[in-house]
Each structure stands twice: as structure tokens, then as C-alpha cells.
């Protein structure tokens, strides 16, 4: 079956025959043109239903992912992001690997000025793991921003009593 593209080149948005990937699938991600590249602004995705598998035990891991970025010329299309994150459901990787892989795949797709990905994983074995990674475009103010935000990331951690 041939996939229909919208006039913006997107194949997932509006597609009634959505195929849900069962394996890690970065090719699922799609982007569209930013109409406001002259403005700096954050786009934040809150993803409270992220799941992946422990690469050792095969047990499921559950997390809320926070993906925030300052776009440049392209934006991440949200339905494709949902399908991409769904592709981790049967993927075995450590929490730290998952957030770094997600960040790097989005960087490759849209080349943002700045991006950060934070995974707030549910405890397993009495310990929760909350990996955070970020990136700022080299040799710009966003590289300095990335350093600052990384160094100051967890100075004032929010409450975790909702887990």
C-alpha cells in the first residue's frame, strides 16, 4: 500500500491506516517547516506513557519523558513522535541510553538550536532513575545554555510523590 503524503510532506498526520512499529524505528519521525525561525521559543512534549524493556531482565520500564527544544528551521511532527516513542515498547536499553538515543534522533531530524530530554522512570527494585541529557548548537549561545542547564539541572528537584 502506498503511503499518502500531505502537501507538507507528512505521511503520519491524518493517515487513517496507521501502522504501529513493533521495533525501534527512528525512520518513523517526521518534521515540517518552522514558520517562525526568527523567534526563539520552546516546544515541549510531555509523554507520560513511555515504555521500554530492561535489556537484561526483559521487564518493562515505565516513564514520563519531557522533550523540550528550541527549533531552528524544522519542527517535530507530534503523531510521528508518538509512533517513534511507541517503537521503544519492545526495545531493550537502559534508561540512560533511551533518553540519549531519543535526543540524538531528534537532533538528526530537525537540527534544533537547543534540546533536552528528561526521563522520569517509575521505580523498580526500590530505585527510580531520572536521566537528563541536553545539547546546544556548537559555537552559539545555545551551547552555553546547554552547559548552564546541565550544571544547574537538579538544583531544585521537583516533588516525586506522585509516583
C-alpha positions as CSV (number, residue, x, y, z in Angstrom):
1,X,0.0,0.0,0.0
2,X,1.4,3.4,-1.0
3,X,1.7,6.0,1.8
4,X,-0.1,9.3,1.0
5,X,1.9,12.5,1.7
6,X,0.3,15.7,2.7
7,X,1.3,18.9,0.9
8,X,3.8,19.4,3.8
9,X,5.4,16.0,3.1
10,X,4.0,14.3,6.2
11,X,2.8,10.7,6.0
12,X,1.5,10.1,9.5
13,X,-0.7,13.0,10.3
14,X,-4.3,12.3,9.1
15,X,-3.4,8.8,8.0
16,X,-6.3,6.5,9.0
17,X,-4.2,3.4,8.3
18,X,-1.6,4.0,11.0
19,X,0.9,1.2,11.4
20,X,2.4,0.9,14.9
21,X,6.0,-0.1,14.8
22,X,7.0,-3.1,16.9
23,X,10.7,-2.5,16.8
24,X,12.8,0.6,17.4
25,X,12.2,2.8,14.4
26,X,13.8,6.3,14.0
27,X,12.6,6.4,10.4
28,X,9.1,6.9,11.8
29,X,10.0,10.5,12.8
30,X,8.8,13.3,10.5
31,X,9.3,17.1,10.5
32,X,7.7,20.1,9.0
33,X,8.9,23.7,8.3
34,X,9.0,26.2,11.2
35,X,7.1,29.3,10.1
36,X,8.8,31.3,12.9
37,X,12.6,30.5,12.7
38,X,13.4,34.1,13.6
39,X,11.7,33.7,17.0
40,X,13.3,31.7,19.8
41,X,10.6,29.6,21.6
42,X,10.4,26.3,23.4
43,X,8.3,23.3,22.2
44,X,7.7,20.9,25.0
45,X,6.4,17.4,24.6
46,X,5.2,15.6,27.8
47,X,5.0,11.9,27.2
48,X,3.6,10.2,30.3
49,X,3.2,6.7,28.7
50,X,6.7,5.9,27.6
51,X,7.7,2.2,27.9
52,X,10.8,0.3,27.1
53,X,12.3,-3.0,28.2
54,X,15.2,-3.7,30.6
55,X,18.0,-5.1,28.3
56,X,19.0,-7.7,31.0
57,X,15.7,-8.9,32.5
58,X,13.2,-8.0,29.7
59,X,10.9,-6.4,32.3
60,X,9.0,-3.3,31.2
61,X,10.1,0.1,32.4
62,X,7.6,3.0,32.5
63,X,8.5,6.7,32.4
64,X,7.2,10.2,31.7
65,X,9.5,11.8,29.1
66,X,9.9,15.5,28.8
67,X,11.3,16.6,25.5
68,X,11.9,20.4,25.1
69,X,13.6,22.1,22.2
70,X,14.2,25.4,20.6
71,X,13.5,24.8,16.9
72,X,15.5,26.2,14.0
73,X,14.2,25.5,10.5
74,X,12.2,22.4,11.3
75,X,9.7,21.1,13.9
76,X,8.9,17.5,15.0
77,X,5.5,16.3,13.9
78,X,3.7,15.1,17.0
79,X,2.0,12.0,15.7
80,X,5.2,10.7,14.2
81,X,6.9,11.3,17.6
82,X,4.1,9.3,19.3
83,X,4.7,6.4,16.9
84,X,8.5,6.7,17.3
85,X,8.2,6.6,21.1
86,X,5.9,3.6,20.8
87,X,8.6,1.8,18.9
88,X,10.6,1.6,22.1
89,X,8.0,-0.6,23.7
90,X,9.8,-3.8,22.7
91,X,13.2,-2.2,22.7
92,X,15.7,-3.2,25.3
93,X,18.0,-0.5,26.5
94,X,19.0,1.1,29.8
95,X,17.1,4.3,30.8
96,X,20.2,6.5,30.1
97,X,20.5,5.0,26.7
98,X,16.9,5.6,25.8
99,X,17.0,9.4,26.6
100,X,20.3,9.9,24.7
101,X,19.1,7.9,21.7
102,X,15.8,9.9,21.5
103,X,17.7,13.2,21.8
104,X,20.2,12.2,19.0
105,X,17.4,11.0,16.7
106,X,15.6,14.3,17.1
107,X,18.8,16.3,16.6
108,X,19.4,14.3,13.3
109,X,15.8,15.0,12.2
110,X,15.4,18.8,12.9
111,X,18.8,20.1,13.9
112,X,17.4,22.3,16.8
113,X,19.1,25.2,18.3
114,X,18.7,23.5,21.7
115,X,17.2,20.3,23.0
116,X,16.8,18.5,26.3
117,X,15.3,15.1,27.1
118,X,14.5,14.1,30.7
119,X,13.2,10.6,31.6
120,X,11.4,10.2,34.9
121,X,11.2,6.5,35.3
122,X,9.0,4.6,37.7
123,X,10.9,2.8,40.5
124,X,11.8,-0.8,40.1
125,X,13.5,-2.6,42.9
126,X,13.0,0.5,45.1
127,X,15.0,2.9,42.9
128,X,13.9,5.3,40.3
129,X,16.3,6.6,37.6
130,X,15.8,10.0,36.1
131,X,18.4,10.6,33.3
132,X,18.7,14.0,31.7
133,X,20.6,15.0,28.6
134,X,20.8,18.1,26.5
135,X,22.5,19.7,23.5
136,X,23.1,23.2,22.3
137,X,24.2,24.1,18.7
138,X,28.0,24.3,18.9
139,X,29.6,27.8,18.8
140,X,26.4,29.5,19.6
141,X,24.7,30.9,22.7
142,X,22.7,27.6,22.8
143,X,25.9,25.7,23.6
144,X,26.4,27.9,26.6
145,X,22.8,27.5,27.6
146,X,23.2,23.7,27.4
147,X,26.2,23.8,29.8
148,X,24.3,26.1,32.2
149,X,21.2,24.0,32.2
150,X,23.1,20.7,32.6
151,X,25.2,22.1,35.6
152,X,22.0,23.5,37.2
153,X,19.6,20.8,36.2
154,X,18.8,19.2,39.5
155,X,19.5,22.1,42.0
156,X,15.8,22.3,42.8
157,X,14.3,18.9,42.0
158,X,10.5,18.8,41.9
159,X,8.5,16.6,44.1
160,X,8.3,13.0,43.2
161,X,5.5,12.0,45.5
162,X,3.2,11.3,42.5
163,X,5.0,8.0,41.6
